[in-house]
Amino acid sequence: MEKVIWVRSTEKTLGAKEDDGLDTVNRYLEEGWSVKHISACAVGESFSKGQAYIVIEKK
C-alpha cells in the first residue's frame, strides 16, 4: 500500500505553527511505514519556501 503526502514550508508568525504536513509523515513513520520517494521544489523565487511530496509505503 502507498500514500502520497504533500508537505510545504511555512512561515512562523507570532509563534503560530501552520500544519506543514511533517507531523503526518512522522506519524506514519512511527507506525512502521517507510519512505519510498521524495520530490521537492522551490515555491516562486523564494529560496526559503518550498514544497514536496513524499511517497510512503507499508509492506
Secondary structure as the mmCIF struct_conf table of DSSP 4:
data_model
#
loop_
_struct_conf.conf_type_id
_struct_conf.id
_struct_conf.beg_label_comp_id
_struct_conf.beg_label_asym_id
_struct_conf.beg_label_seq_id
_struct_conf.end_label_comp_id
_struct_conf.end_label_asym_id
_struct_conf.end_label_seq_id
STRN STRN1 GLU A 2 ARG A 8
STRN STRN2 THR A 13 THR A 13
TURN_TY1_P TURN_TY1_P1 LEU A 14 GLY A 15
STRN STRN3 ALA A 16 ALA A 16
BEND BEND1 GLY A 21 GLY A 21
HELX_RH_AL_P HELX_RH_AL_P1 LEU A 22 GLU A 30
TURN_TY1_P TURN_TY1_P2 GLU A 31 GLY A 32
STRN STRN4 SER A 34 VAL A 43
TURN_TY1_P TURN_TY1_P3 GLY A 44 GLU A 45
STRN STRN5 SER A 46 GLU A 57
#
